[in-house]
Amino acid sequence: MDAAGRLVEDWGTLAVQLAGDDLPAAGATKVEAVKLDDVIPAARAVSQRGPVTLTTTAYRSPVWPAGLDVLVVRVEETAGQPKTVTVSIELPPKAQRGAQTVGLGRQTILTLPSGPLIGEKLRDWGYCDTAASLPRWAKPVGPCDPAFRNIRAGMGGVPIVYRFKVAPKSAAHVVLGLCESHWDVAGKRPLVCSVEGAPPQQVDPVTRWGRHKPGALSFAARDANGDGWLEITVTTPPSVPDRNPILNAIWLFPSGPPPALDQVIAGNLNAKATRVVDCGGDNDQSIYPPGKLEYQLALPARGAQELTFLVACGKASLPPFDQTAWTADTLRRAAREVWRDWRE
């Protein structure tokens, strides 16, 4: 933690800021080394903003495989009057937000708590999952759109999810492009592809097209729930050898006659598509815009609220909270036990 109270990691820094009506400008921040539970080495930054105290505490939890940092942001009202404040987390410039995580390149650097995020101005389209982008993973053979070279992969079995802004209740043709370049035998990674308003389709790319062979599936899609978003999901069936779903490309076409799939695969119909997505490549994006995270917290009189973030150390990546058995309490317990044993 630096003198301004920012958490400093190998990949960059995280700054925590506080805003609210009638709060005075930020004053000096006191940064000090502390011992949590009288044993865990930690850094703590305290900033007093009139009736509200912002305390940021960070410590290392030495869990397998590389450890991680736990960042606890505590906001407390001290004057006896309820207060609504906004806590902002400043992210690195090239960070990409997901639904539960923040990534930087191929590394997941931050796991987010479930909380009252505000100011969510979503993009018109993008992924809203915790899958990984893997450029140049696939090795397509034969003439095809360059998008088949890249994938998004649901490492650990997480679903791949994209959403597209559409006119409510409107229809469209959706084509999903797939190219399996890892397995060379059938049955290892079948995929279940679901597009809103259309029946799901299950396909084994090796059986259907062969290894390294680009293929495509067509869906007569519709905004079935009328919310103005078209959702696309790719998963794997239960109990298959490889639970990591993949997706190479997405095309959206206006409703009408379905497009010729061989022409879509070749990249000859891109100009007629309303959207072409190179999943995991340069023409891909999170549905969440870059910038800062903002949490709105309602503080009762002389009450407090906390937000807990998991932060990556070194080059390690993090899982989302709902994909790990670790909790804020067990992470602190693990740190306490390790440092207690070390001292003894």
C-alpha angles and dihedrals in degrees: 000000000000128000091272092056095253118146109240120207134168090260097047142286139301120211124195118207134183129212136171144139114293094003112141121238116281114279132192118324118221112215120188144157113251139175115234113212084003091285115053114090108229143161120231132191121192125191124179115212104181107278093000128075120203114201122182118189127183130184138162119251107200098216125150131310107010105343125244138227121248115212116196118190113195124186119189133184111218107175100068097252124111112248138189115212138172122230114202127196112202110215130203112273096252097040117131119213123219130182094275105003145047120225133197112196106316094335125095102220103173137033114203128220119234103259149129100297110185136193093041104169100173123208119246091256142358146112119299100186140091095248122129129248112229112185117202092007095129126066105205117191123212130023112322144137111289089238089080089073094069135055146185110225128198096222111201091021098291115154121253108233130185129177128198128195110237139160108282113268091003125145131226142164114250123195121192119202120212135181122174110206102162108055122054097185129067125257099033100103115011112173133216110212118194126186120182113260095015133086112264118253126213117206138171103210094203093052094042102042110356135245114317089005115129114230138173141207125207126215131187095220133192137178090250098179095042095232094129094250130103113209127205123190132182120191139151127247117257119271098020120140094245114040095180110106119209135201128185108181146358129205125188117199130180117264115271132077111004115254121253104261095212089057092047091051090050091053093241096125100049092108090057094050121095089213134014118188124194096204110220092002137095094287095060135093146172115257086232114081120234123257132070133344116236126199122187113212127189108211119200119219107292088354133124142209131202136206120197122203129185112221127198120240122212112331097330121119128222133229121226115262092252092055098054134063090223119106132181089262097048093045090056091045090052091051091047093051094048095047092043091053091045091053093046 
